[in-house]
Amino acid sequence: MHWHSRLVQPQSLAPTGFKSLTTPVHRASTVVFDRQVDVNDGWRQAQTGYSYGLYGTPTALELGARIAQIEGALHSFVVPGGQAAFALIYLSHCQTGSHTLLPHTAYGPNKAMAQGLLKGLGIEVEGYDPLIGAGIAALIRPNTSLVWVESPGSVTMEVQDVPAICAATHARGVPVALDNTYAAGVLFDAFAHGVDISMQALTKYVGGHSDLLLGTVSVNSEAGCERVGAIYKQLGLAVSPDDCSLALRGLQTLGVRLAHLETATLDVARWLTEQPEIATVLHPALSSCPGHALWQRDFTGSASVFSVLFNDTYSAQQVEAFVDGLQLFKIGMSWGGVTSLALVYPELVRPGADHAGRLVRINVGLEDVGDLKADLAQSLQALGHPRAEGRPHG
Ligand SMILES: *Cc1c(COP(=O)(O)O)cnc(C)c1O
């Protein structure tokens, strides 16, 4: 062989039998078959054999299988992010003329997809009160093809009665999809509580270090798997094996990170309830959070993200100054990494509640809790004392 050919042809010259503790990073588009008769292009490679890198290399399939195992799912699809997971779930369950229900407290970009892409496709997405419970039955129409739950809700943290919503929705033959990102797929057992499709942004707790974007869509029935798989194949939701490798590493420390974050975050949240500047702390494990009793009933723990509502004696500018004055807490989107974050939500649209400019969403990281409280204290103090008068707040 010419050396040009030798360079190109695959060879395995390294000794075999390398027993490391990590999953190798497999990079591939093309997968080769032994014989023409073996060629297939199925996405379900665990059954049909490897076909094409687009449907997952062994690194991605290992990650999907681990998530499925942790969540008690039949199968977990690994996709490029939480947002891609929404697209996959909508497009596999809705078509032109379909009606879908989404809580008012859903993650903002999910609502944006509902009002943008889906509206354009003739799919109606209707908002509903997250605390509706079994009352969801009254909103289900003959053309309702999917009901979403997200618990706790993004930013305002309302805990939903997921079992009641699932029971009422299933009675009409409609599946329920859950955004289980807050619970990292572990603090809330989606399938045991009746959910049919569970997604999470691995970007948050599984990644755990603010350095990757990935998502999963998990299903617990063969029919659900085929339904999602057919659209998964058409959408081309390829993921990087390097990111999957980082997520697999993140899984190894997920247990200890979540345990530490729960304690540290509760410490910070309880301390905030004692500060005169703060009207309400919205943390599912505190009784001030709407749906707290449901959290107690259904969850096995709480996570690192919560919100605080300033007294309405504070202006939006003062709340902004508080966030700007923080040193350890960085101003940034996303959460679940090692760094503490804070962010004002200036235009928080929630029917019946106007939090405009007074709500700060906090993510506690792995810094020392004493340092974090000291940082919050110095920035609160810089605001000066709250005025005694002011409008009452609801
Ligand atoms: C961040 C987030 C997502 C989206 O995840 P990306 O990977 O950033 O697209 C979805 N749902 C919730 C609740 C989130 O917080």
The ligand as an SDF file (V2000), in Angstrom:
LIG
                    3D

 15 15  0  0  0  0  0  0  0  0999 V2000
  -32.5380   26.1410   31.2040 C   0  0  0  0  0  0  0  0  0  0  0  0
  -33.8460   25.5090   31.1550 C   0  0  0  0  0  0  0  0  0  0  0  0
  -34.2810   24.8840   29.9810 C   0  0  0  0  0  0  0  0  0  0  0  0
  -33.5440   24.9760   28.6640 C   0  0  0  0  0  0  0  0  0  0  0  0
  -32.3090   24.3820   28.6650 O   0  0  0  0  0  0  0  0  0  0  0  0
  -31.1780   24.7850   27.5910 P   0  0  0  0  0  0  0  0  0  0  0  0
  -30.3020   23.5830   27.5980 O   0  0  0  0  0  0  0  0  0  0  0  0
  -30.5250   26.0240   28.1310 O   0  0  0  0  0  0  0  0  0  0  0  0
  -31.8480   24.9960   26.2770 O   0  0  0  0  0  0  0  0  0  0  0  0
  -35.5020   24.2590   30.0180 C   0  0  0  0  0  0  0  0  0  0  0  0
  -36.2750   24.2530   31.1270 N   0  0  0  0  0  0  0  0  0  0  0  0
  -35.8870   24.8560   32.2560 C   0  0  0  0  0  0  0  0  0  0  0  0
  -36.7880   24.8190   33.4500 C   0  0  0  0  0  0  0  0  0  0  0  0
  -34.6760   25.5100   32.3070 C   0  0  0  0  0  0  0  0  0  0  0  0
  -34.3070   26.1390   33.4260 O   0  0  0  0  0  0  0  0  0  0  0  0
  1  2  1  0
  2  3  1  0
  2 14  2  0
  3  4  1  0
  3 10  2  0
  4  5  1  0
  5  6  1  0
  6  7  2  0
  6  8  1  0
  6  9  1  0
 10 11  1  0
 11 12  2  0
 12 13  1  0
 12 14  1  0
 14 15  1  0
M  END
$$$$
